[in-house]
């Protein structure tokens, strides 16, 4: 198998997992997605904050 074929297969499997998960438990899937997005947003917020503090520290 070529790498592109494996990559497409994994994408289709992930998509199928999401569809089945939403189909069987919509509220649980929404809760999990909300928690995930909140965590990712918090990470980027912290990264931007620490990056700006670092840049300000270089200016001093």
N, C-alpha and C positions, 0 to 999 in steps of 0.2 A: 504494500500500500504506500502511496505517496503521502507526503506530509499534508498537502492540501485536502486530500480525501479524508484523512483522519480529522483534520480541523473542521471540515464541514460536518462530519458525523458527530463530533462532540457538540457542535453548535445546535444541531437538530435534536440531539438527546437532551441538552439543557433546555431548549425551547419546549420539548415535549414534557419534561419534568415540571416546568412552570405552568403549562396549560393544565396538566393533570392535578397539580397542587391547588390551583385556583378553582378548578371544577369541583374537587372533593371538599374543600374547606375554604370558601371565599373570605370569611372574616378572619380566620387564622392566617391566611396568606397576606391579607392586607395589613394585619398587625405586624407580621414578620417583616414585610417590606417597609413599613413605617419605621420600625425599630432600626432596620439596616440603614435607611436613608438618614435617619437622625444621627446615627453613629458616624457615618461617612461625612455628613455635614459638620459634625463636631470636630472630626479629625482635620478637615480642611480649614476650619475656622482657627483651630489651635496652630496649625502649620503656618497660616498667613500671619497670625499674631506674633509667633516666635520669629518668623522671617523678618517682619518689620522691626522688631526689637533688635535683631542682629544687625540689620542695615543701619539703624540709628546708632548702634554701638560702634560701627565702623566710622561713622561721621565724626565721632568725638575724638 
